[in-house]
């Protein structure tokens, strides 16, 4: 559905430009994207662990973008199921600083998330949406 959900033409994409300081980007046309963590990852001083939903299983975290001053943070939330407009901060488990850049304004990339390996024990967490790209580095936490 062009223009809906996490596409650039959707109403939720416009929330990026209008986000106030401290605001979470709500997704009115999508469930919150989720990150599955099969081994602990450390982002700076924050460790994201497995077993947050069910002991012994992979971790599952909702992914939220938060405007902080002129920058951005990744908010990880362990509420088991939520629509993208239902952020509940009592389930937030981590806020991680993100680098942000903007590329070609004509970019039509839908919202996407990737964990990109950069070495045997480290990588980069990447979120793309239209011309926007948010990144943060991580290491495997053993």
N, C-alpha and C positions, 0 to 999 in steps of 0.2 A: 504494500500500500504506500505509494509515493506520498510523501508529506505527512505520514503518520508515524507514531512510535518514536524511534530513535534516529529517524532520517533528518537531514538538514532542513527540509521543508516543513517539518512538524513544529507545532507550537512550542514544544519543550526546548528546542534549539534556541529560540529567542530569549529564553531565561538566562543564558550565559551572559549576554550583554547587559541585562538589567539587574543582575544579582547584586544585592546590597552586601556590605561588609557583614560577615557572620552568617550569611544565608546559604542554605543547602539548595542545590539545583534540584527542584522537584520534577518528577516525570509523570505527567498526567495521562500519558498515552502508553505507558509501559510499566511492567513490573520492574523492580529495582534489579539492575544487573548483578550477577553474583560471581564471586571469585572462589574457586575450589583450590585449597592448599593441601597438597599431599605430603609435604614435609615443612617443618617450621622455617619461616623466612624472617630475616631481620632487616628492617628499613631504618637505618640510623640506630637509635636506641630502642626502637619498638620491635618486639618480636611477635609475629603472627603465628599462632600455633594451630596444630590439627586438634581434632577432638572437641571443638567448641560446641558442636551440636549433639554429637553422640561420641562417648569415649571410645577411643581406638579407631575412629574413622577420620577421613579427610576433613579438614576445616571447611566451613562454608560461610562466606561473608558477603553481605550486601555492600555494594560500591556506591558511594555518594561523593559528589564534588561539592566543595565548600569554598566560597569566596572569603578570603581573609585579607583585609586591607587591599593592596594592589596585587596580591598573589592568590594562590590556591592551595587547598589541602585535600588529600584523599581521606575520606572518613570510611572506616570499616565498621560494620554493624553486624551483630550476630543474631538479629531477629530472624526467626526461621522462615517467615514468609511475609512479604510486604509489597504492596503496590508502590510505584515510584513516587506517589504523592503522600505516602504515609510514614515518612521518616520519624522515628521515635528515638530521641537522643539517649534515653535510658539504656538502650541496647548498644550504644557506641562503645567500641573496644579500643579504637586507635584513631589518631589524626596524624597524618604523615604529610610533611611539606612536599609540594610538587613544583617542578620547574614547568613553565608554560611558554609556549611559542605559538605564533600564528604564521601559517604559510599562505599559499595562494587563496585569496578571498573567494574565488570561484569553486573551490574544492567542495565536492558533494559527498564526502565520505560519511557513511552512517556511523553512529556511535560504535566503537570497537575497543576491545581490551586485549592486550597481549603481554605475556611474560617472555621476554627475549633474552636468551642466554648470552652473556658477554665473556664468560670464562667457566671453568669446570664447576666453581662453587658460587657463582654470582650472576646477576642479570639486571635487566631493566624492566620495570613495570611501565607500560605505555597505554595511555588512553588517547584515542583520536575521535574527533567529531567535527566534520567539515574541515575548516582550515586550522582548527585548534589541535594542539598536541600537548599533553601533560605527561611528565615522566618523573620517575624516582628510581634510584638504584636500590638493590637488595643483595644480601648474601644468604646462603643457606645457613641456618642456625642449627648447630648440632648439639 
